[in-house]
Amino acid sequence: MRWLVAFLLAASGCVATLPADPLITADIATETARLAIVSALHDGDPEPGRCENCNGTGKIGDGKIMHDCPECGGDGVAAVVHPAVFIPCKDCDL
């Protein structure tokens, strides 16, 4: 209970105010929006063309035993397959 009283006293003294100058306020708002957009764009997205399975190294394994990545074929570049691309079946009689 005493922590609640101390917290309420501390919180009541904390008031967020904007500067009186509208140019500074606009600059703060613009910078905040820019940081939000940049963080959204770079939030764990892999680099374009980099294989996500091997992280672009071309090898997968535990460090002692390494194999070529089956997703990229060992070159570290992700294979891009457009969903509208038709790949014919080699073994089918169509």
N, C-alpha and C positions, 0 to 999 in steps of 0.2 A: 504494500500500500504506500509506503513512504517513497518508493521508486516512482510510483505513478504521480505523486505530488511533485517530486523533483522534475520529472519529465515534463509535466504540464507547465511548470514554471519556466523551464528552459525553452520549451516550444513556443510559449506565448511571447517571448522576447525575440524570436526569430521571425522577421518579416522580410519577405522578398520584395524589393522595390526596384523599379527600373530607373535608369538615369533620367534626369530632366531633359537632357538634350536628345531630340528625336533622331539625330544622325547616329548617335552612339547606339540608341535602341535599335535602329534599323540595321546597323552593322552587326550587332549581337544576334539579331534574328536571322540575318543572312548567313552568318558563319555557322549558326546552329543547324540551319537547313542544309548547308553544304556538308557538314560533318555527318549528318544523318544519311544523306544520299551516298557519300563515299563509303561509309561503313556498311550500308546495305549492298552496294555493288561488290565489295571485296570481302564479304562475310563468308569465308570458307569456300568460295568458288575456285575450282581448279583453273589453271591457266588454259587458254584455248589451245586445243590440239594435244594437250598432255594426257597421257593415259592415266585414268584414275586407279586402275588395278595395281600398277607397279609404281605409281607416282612419277612417271616419266623416265625411270631408270632402265626399263626394258628387261629387268630381271626380277624374279620373285623367289623368295626362300627365306631361310632363317639366318643367313650369314655364312654358314658352312656349306650348305647345299643350296645352290642357286640354279634356277632354270629360266629359260626364256619365258617371258610373259605370254600366255595364250591369247590375251585380248589384243595386244598390239604386235605380236610376232617378234618381239625383242628389240624394236626400234624406239620405243617410248612414246610414239605418236599414236593417239587414239584414232581408230578407224571410224570414220564418219559414214554412217549409213542413213540416208534419208528414208523416212518411213514410206514415201511414195515410190521408191525404187523397186522395180520388179526384178527378182532374182529367179531365173528359171531353174527348175529342178533337173539336175543332170541325169538322175536315175529313173525319172518318171517318163512314161510314154504319153505325152500330151499332144 
